[in-house]
Each structure stands twice: as structure tokens, then as C-alpha cells.
Amino acid sequence: MATSVTPAVPAAPSAYVLGVDSGGSGLRVALGRVGTSGPLSTVLCAKPVRTGTGGIDAGHLLEQVLPAARELLRQAGPSAADGAGTGGVAALAIGAAGMATLGDRLRAELPGALADALGVRRVALAADAVTAYAGAVGQRPGAVVAGGTGMIALGTDLKEWRRADGWGHLLGDSGGGAWIGRAGLDAAMRAHDGRRGGSPALLERLRAVFGPAEELPGLLYPRSDRPAVLASFAPEVAACAGADAIAAGILRQAAGHVAEAAAAVCPTTAGTDGTREATGEVALTGGLFRMGEPLLAPVREELALLAPGARVTSPEGDPLTGALRIAQALASDELRLPLHPTMLFVPREGPAGRRG
């Protein structure tokens, strides 16, 4: 069952909020105000938060967030640092990769720890796809496709969340960077062997990036970061797509997977014939789409076929912006994104600030 926050006096526009974006490459913390768009200042923590058998390590996350938050508050002035008055910390939102499936310790430990350490009473813990959505779309109905090494689509009609893919490189992430890179390397190895579907252009790029083709398995298979290594070849596929039909076909297939995921999560309305039609905006965010038109053009074409009522838009902001937006909305009692036990968790605040 989703939780909710009991009604309280909305924070003043001058009150401070904190947003946190925790991902595979590190952690970022931003300070903002309830009534001001965007961050006032940010701190980058280079170490990714550890994940173990118990899920995401709450203690390791706090070891990085608390010093960064205190430094941001110290720089902002005494009213922020002591958490008092209209300048105090009104709300904090954390978006973390793996929150939905590995965030039990975070949900159990962070609200109380953050209240004790920073005096913040309103806390939201979100999956990174949710903060990506909030940053890209805001609090409007729509959908977001977050593409990087992996790929996940998330949409909402502001009543519930709908998710497609994001299942990792072995079970899904179809159309993401690792998927494209693997398909490109497969086409290169086919050219090396003389099999159908091979691309001499991609074989040339494989040799330039990794060395002799026959040595690639020994370089790839022992690596613990295989998805990232595969994804590193995706830009080579995009670079070849203009002159190589095999590379262009890989991007077309990837675009089809992206469009399928987006169409699956778009809000829908009833059509004239009683069927449901996908509507609203679809924001494309993440490093995958920095490939530009070689990927974006077929994505728009595929989405027009699968969800003609939807429109592709550019993201308004990144996941850190999304975390700040959630914190601002929480502080002002204007959070309209649907709560969910694992996707967007907001602990109840009971009598005398006790949490449930």
C-alpha cells in the first residue's frame, strides 16, 4: 500500500530543499529553495554507493550525503545550517538507481537518520526512473524513456505508474547502449568470420577500439562491467550508420524497442471506437540519445506508428533536477506524482513528527 504525508503547513518559498541523485558513476547533492527553479549549488561525490546482499548500503549513502549536505547548507548561511525558521530544510528527496528492487534498507533507515542529522521531516525516496521523469516532464501526465547503458520507460496518468523494461542487459534493456553495442560487435564478428549479416565497417571499428577481433572474448568476458564495455561500442555503431546498412539497421531495431517501451507506458484516452489511444509527451533523456539523429529520427518514426497520439519532447531537466522538484513539491504540499511503496516512497509523519 502506498503511504502519504499528513497535511501540514506548506513551507515558505524561501525555505531550503535538498535533492540527491545516486547512480552508477557517483552521487550528486543539490541545494535549492521551495520557490526557486533549479539548484542554487551542487556537490559531486565521485564514489558510487555500495550495493551488497542487503541491497543498497544506507550507511554508505549517508556517509556521502550528510557531509555534502552540511557543506551546502553552511555555504547558504546560518538559517539553512541550523534548520530553523523560514530558511530551514523543508524537504529532501533522494533518487537512487536500484531503489525499486534494492532499496529496503534505504526506506527503513534513511527517514529517521536524515531527521536526526539534518532536522528534515519531509523525505521522499524515489527510483532513479522517477526522478528522471520529474526532471524531464515535471508533474504532468506523460512518459519518459531513460536511456544509457540500459533502457527503461516510465509513464503516469498521475494515478499510477507504468513501467516497461529496465530489466538489465541479460533480460532486457532492449535498445539501450549495451544492446546496441552488443549488436554492433556481433555484426563485426560476423564479418570477421565471413558469415551473413556481417559489417566490415564495424569490424574495422572493433579493431580500432579493442584490437584484434579474435582477442575480444578474452578482453570482454572476465570483466565485471561488461554492460558498460558493450555500451562503449554503441557510438561506433551510430558513427557508421550513415554509410553502413547493417549499422543503420541496428539503430532502427533499437529505435523500435525504445518506441515499444514508450508506447507501453504512455497515458491513454478512449478513442472514438472505444479503444485506448496513447497520448501525451514522451521525453527522451540520458546519454543514449546524445547519439543524435541516427537514433532519434527512427525513434520518432517508430513512435508515430505505435502511438500516433504521443509526441516526442526534449527533457526539461536531469534526474538531479527531478529530485529537487520532488522535494519542492513535497515541501509545499503540491506533490501530484503518484506515491508507490518502492517507486516513490514518502513516509507518513504522525503525531509529534513520529514516522510510520
N, C-alpha and C positions, 0 to 999 in steps of 0.2 A: 504494500500500500504506500502511495506517495505521502510524504509529510508536508506540512505547511507551517508558515510562521504566523503566530497570533498577531492580531492587529496591534500596531504601536504607532507612536507619533513619528511621522516621517522626519528624516534628518534634514537639517538646514542645507541649502545649496552650497554653503562654504565648507561643509563637513568633508573630511578626507575619506577616501576609499582605497583599497589595495586590490590589485589584480595579479594573479600568478599564472604563468604558462610553463608547464613542466613537460618536456618532451625528450626524445631520444638523444638529442645533441646537447642538452643542458636545460637550465631553468632561468626564467626571467621574471622579475618583480617590477610592477609599475605602481606609482602613486598618482592618484587623481582626486578630483573633487566631485561631489554629487552633481553640482550644476554646471560642470565644465566638461566639454567634449575632449576626449583624448587624454593621454598621460601628461602629468607635469614633469616627471622624471622617471627613469628606469635604471635598474641594476641587472647585469648579466652574471649568472653563476654558471661556470663552464662545465661543472660535473653533472651528468645525468643522475637522477635519483635512482638508487638501487632497487632492484626487484628480487625477492627471494621466494622461498617456499610459502611464506605467509602473505605474499602479494607485495604491493608497493610498500617500501620501508618508510613508515610515517616519521620515525626518528630522524632518518637521513634527510627527508624533505624539510623538517623543521630546522635542522642544523644549517640549512642554506637559506631558508625563507626568513627566519627570525632576524639574523644579523643584517640581511639586506633590507628588510622592512624597517628595522630600527634606524639604519643609516638614512633611508629616505625620509623618515619622519623627523630625524634630527635636523636634516638639511631644511625641512619645511618650516621648522620653528618650534617654539615651546608648546604652543597649543596642540600641535599634532603629536609631539613626542610624549606628552603626559596623558593623551587620550581624553582631555577634558573639554567641556564646552562645545561650542559650535565647530571648533576646529578639530575635534577628536576623530578617531577612526570609527566611521559609522558602519562599514561593512567590508568584508573581504571575500573574494571569490577565487577559487583555485580550479584551473583546468589542467588535467593530467592525462597523458597517454596511458591507456590501460585502466583508467578509473572504473569503467563499467564492469570489468571482469576481475580486476586485481586490487580494487580499492577498499576492501573491507576494513583494513587497519586504518586507512585514512578517515573513513566515515566514523569509526569508533573512537579514534584518538584525537583527531585534529580540532574539532569544535571546542572541546574543553581546554586543550593546550593553547589554542590561539586566544581564548578568552582570558586565560591566566597570564599569558605572556604579553599580550598587546591590548587587553581590555576590550576587544572587539566582540560584540554579542550577536551580530548577524553574519553568518558564514554560509557560503554556497560551495559545494564540491561537485564539479562537473567533469564529464568525459571531455577529452580534447575536441571531439567532433562537435559537442555542444558549444564550446567557446569559439570554435571555428565558425559555427553557424551564427552565433551572436555577433561576432566581429564582421562577418561578411554580409549578413542580411538584417541584423538587428532583432527587433521583436515583432516582425511582420510574418505572416504565413509565407512559406516558400520552401526552398530546398538548397542544400549546399553539397557540392562534391569536393571533398578534401583529398587531393592527390599529391603524393610524394613518392617515397619508396613503395608504399602501399596505396590503397584507394578505398574510401568509404563514402557513402552518400547518406545524408540525414535530412529529413524533412518534417515539417509540422504544420498542422492547421490551427495551432495554438490550443488544441485539446489533447493531443497525444503526439509522441514521437514515432516516426517510422524510419527504420534503418535498413540499408542494403549493403552487403559486402563488408569489407574491413575484417575479413577472417584470416588474414595472414597469407604469406606467399605460397604456402603449401595447399591451402584450402580455398583460396580466393584472391582478393586484391586484384581482380581481373582488370586489366587496362592500366594498372599503376606502373611506376617506374621499374620495379623488379620484373613485372610481367613483360613489359616492352623490351627490357634489356635481355631477358632470357630468350624471348622470341628472336631477337636480333642475333644473339650468339648461336642459336640453333640454326638459323639461316646461314651464318658464316661457316659453321662446322659442316653443314650440308655441301656448301661449295668446296670446302677442303676435301671432302670425301668423293665429290662428283655425284651426289645424289640430287634428286629433284627438289625444287624449292630452295636451292642454294643461291646465295648472293655474293658474287666476287667482290662487290664494293664493301659489303660488311665484313668479309674475310680480311680485306686489306685493313679496315679499321681495327679489327680484332688484333691483328699482328702489331699495329702501331701502338695500341693501348696495353696489350698483355704480353706480347711476344709471340713465339711460335705457337700455332694453334694446338698442336699435339701436347703441349705442356699446360694448356689451360686447366684440365681437370685437376692436376696436382696443385695448381695455384688456388683454385676455387673451393674444392670440396673440404679441405681442412679448416677453412675459415669459419669462425662463429658469426661473422657479419655477412653471410652470403647474400641476403636480400639487398644490402647496400651495395655490394660489389656488382650484382646483376644490374641494379638501377643505375650504376655509374656508366653503363653502356647505352642507356636509353637516349642520351643526347646524340650519340653517334648514329643511332637509327634515324633520328629526326634530321640530322645533317645530311644523310644520304637520301632522304625521301624524295627530294625534288627531282633526282635523276635516276633513282633506282625503284623499279616497280615493286620489288619484294619488300623493301623498307617502307614504301608508301602503303602497301597492303597491311603491314604490321600495325602502322598507326591507324589505318582505317578500322581494323579489328579492335584495337584498343578503344577507339572512339565509340564503337558500338557497345562495348562493355560499359563505358562511362555513361553513355546515354541510357542504357537499360537500367542501370542502378539509379540514375537521377529520376527517370520516369516512374520507377517503383515507389519512390518516396514523396513525389510531388503531392501537394494538396489537390483534391479533386472536387469537381462540381458536377451536378446532374446535367447530362446533355438532353437535347430535345427528344431523343429516342429512349430515354431512361437509363442509358449507360453513363458511367462515370468518366469524366474527362479531366486529365491533368491540367492544372492551371498554375499561375504564379511565376515568380522568378526563380531561376536556378543559378546560383553563384558558383563559380569555379575558383577554388583557392588552393594554394600550395605550390611547391616548386615544380611539380609535374607540368603545370600549364605555362611555365616560362618557356617551354618549347615553342610557343607561339603558333602561328597559323598552320604549320604542318599537322598539328594535333587539333587545334581549336576549330579549324574550318570543318573537318569531318565530324567533330563533336556536335557543332551546330546543325549540320545536315542530318545526322542520325537522330538528334533530339527532335527536330522538326517533324520527322516521320513518326517517332514513337509517342511524342507528347506535343502535338501542334499548338496546344493552348499555353504552353510554358515558353518562357523567354530567357535566354542566357544573359546574365549580367556580370559585371566586374565586381569583385568583393569590395565592400566599403572599408574594411579593416581586417587585421590579422587576429589570431586567437588571443593574443595578449589584450588587444582592444576589446575582444569579446568578453574576456574575464572582467575587465574594468566596467563594461556596460552592464554585466550581470550584477556586479557589486553596487553600481549606482542605482539600478532599478530596485535591488533589494533594500537599499538604504532609504529610498523614497516611497516604499510600498507600491511600486509600479511594475513588479516583475510579472510579465504576462506569459513568458515561456513556460510550458507545462513542466511541473515537477515530476520526478521519477526516482524510485529508490536507488538506482545506480547511475542513471544518465545525468540527472540534475537533482542533487540531494540537498535539501535545506532543513536542518534540524529544527524541530519545534522549540520555541522558547516559552517556558511555562512561568509560574509564579516565581518572583524574585530572581528572574533570569535563569532558572534551572532549565536544563535542556532535556528533551526526550527524544 
